[in-house]
């Protein structure tokens, strides 16, 4: 799911290519990590966004070319610095909220901003003039666009299978919990410290009939 979501937004919709810069919000999520890997497979440089610098090293290890801590750095200024003033041609964002204004500033001329979630339901300010004069495309996207279209689904599956076979795409598992510790898993998830998937293992139970 995470790889096809990332493929759908970055490759199918935005048409990422070598030389592009992609900004990836919520980069420590499973889809964010998949987007870093998909970007590398398709050619662009990946700039990962995370709230604090606490996950910086983990994201760099996961393949991010650069990491921006959004609570500690000015996103637009850092993207401008990292791209030599050009901005990011693609933004991949599941957060929206007030942070979208910074992503619009960070976007290049004729950039594509792919929105695939609404993690922050706070009203979103939008500088319409910047959208207008930069010729930006803000595109809502959901996984079912790909999975319900036979041709697009087949292309996505082929891309992901090729990446898995070559080791270019690898699911990231942060921590594993046994089923009996599922409450601990929920507490760990709610703390927001994970990088990747949290997995629950289910052991075979004895037949008590």
N, C-alpha and C positions, 0 to 999 in steps of 0.2 A: 504493500500500500504506500509506504513512504517514498519508495523509489519512483513509482508511477505518478504520484502526486508531484514530485519534484520534476520529473521528466515532462509531465503535462504543462507545467507552468513555464519551465525554462526552455525546453527544446520545441515542444509542439506549438506553444503560443508565441513565445518571445523569440524563437529562432536563434538562440545563443550561438556564438561562433568564436573561434580563436581571435584574440585581440579585444574582446569585450571585457568589461568589468561588471560583475554581478554583486549586488548588495543583498545579503540574506539576513532577514530579521529572525529573532528567536532561534538563533543558529544552533543552540544546544539541544533543541528538540529532535525527535527522530527524523522528521521531515527536513528540518534545517540541516542536519548532518548529511542526510541523503542528498540535499541540494548542493552541498559542497562537493560531494563525490561526483554527482551528475555534471556539475559545472566543469570539473577537471576532465571528465571523460569527453565532454563536448568542446573543450578548449579555453573557456574564459578564466579570468582570475576571479577568485571568490573572496569577498570581504564579509566577514561574519560580524553580526551585531549581537551583543549580549549586554545584560543590564549592568553588571559590574565586572571588574577585571579578574574576579575570582576564578572564572572559567577560561581565561585567556590561553593558558598553556595547553589545556585539554583541547581547545578548539584548534590551536595551531598543530597539535599532534594529530588531530582528526583530519587535517588537510587544508584548513583555512590559510590563505595567503596573508591575510591581515585580519586583525580583530579590533573592533571598536567597542569600548564600554560606554553605553549610551548614557549612563548616569554620571559619568566622569569626564566625558569628552563631547565636544560639539560635533555631531555626526556630519553635518554638511561641510564644515571646515575640514574635517579629517578626510572625507571622501574627495574633496577638491584637491587636498594636498597629495593624496595617494594616486590620483589620476592626472596629475599635472594640470589641474583646472578644467578637465573635460567633463567630469562627473561620471556617474554609472549609467551604462546603457540599459541595464535591466535591474529592477528591484523586485525581490520576491518576499512578500510580507503577509503574515497571518495575524498581525497585531492591530493595525490601523490606529484609531484613537488620535489623540493630539500628536503622536509621533509621526503621523503621516506627513505633516507639514515639513518636518526635517528631511524626509525621504524625497519629497517633491523638490526641495532645495538641492539635494544631493544628486538628483537625476540629470543626466546629460540631455542635450538637445535631441528631440525625437526619441526619448527613452520610453520604455514600456515598464509600467508598474503593475505587477501581477498581485492581486489581493486574493488570498485563498482562505481567509479566516477573519474572525472579529474577536480576538482575545480581549481587547480593550473596547468596551461599548460606550466609553465617554464620547460625547460629540466630537466630530473630526473637523477642525478648521481647514479650509482649503483656499490657497491663494490662486484664484481662478486666472488672474493675469499671468502668473508663472506657468500654469498649465497651458494657457493659450499661446504665449509667446515662445515657449519651449517646444510646442507641438507635442505635448506628452499624451500618451495613451495610458489610462488607468483602467485595467481590465479585471473584472471579477472572474474567478475560476474555481471550479469544484471538480473533484476526482471523477464524478459520474460523467462528465463531458467525454472523458477518455474511455471509461469502462463500458459505456452503453453504445459506443460507436465501433463497429467491428474492425474497420480499417485502422483507426487510430489506436485501438486497444492492441491489435496485433503488432503494430510498429513499436508501441511502448514495451510490450512484453519481450520483443526481440532485442530491444536496446538494453533492457534490464538483464535478460539472460546472458547476453554477450558480456556485459559488465561483470556479472557474477562469475562467469566462467574464466574471465581474464584477471579476476581479483581487483578490478577497478571499482567495483561496488561491493561493500561489505557492511552488513547490518551491525550497528553499534549497540551493545548491551551494557548498560551501566551497572546493574546489580540484579541478582537473582534471589528470590525469596521462595520458601516452600509454602504451599497452600495454607498450612496452619498458621503462618505468620503474615497473612494477607493484611491484617490491620497495621502491622509495622510497615508493609509496603505502601499502604495509603498514606501513612504519616510521612514516610520518606518522600513520596511523590509531592505531597502538599508543601513540603519544606522548600521545594524548587531547586535542589542542589544537583539533580541528576543531569548527566550528559548522555543522551541516548535512551534506549528502551529499558523499562523495568519489567522483568519476566517473573511469572509465577509458575513454579513447577508443581506438577500433580503426580504423586507417586501412585503405583498400583495398590489398591486396597484389597485386603483379604476378603474372600467370600464368607459372610457371616450367616448365610441362610441355613 
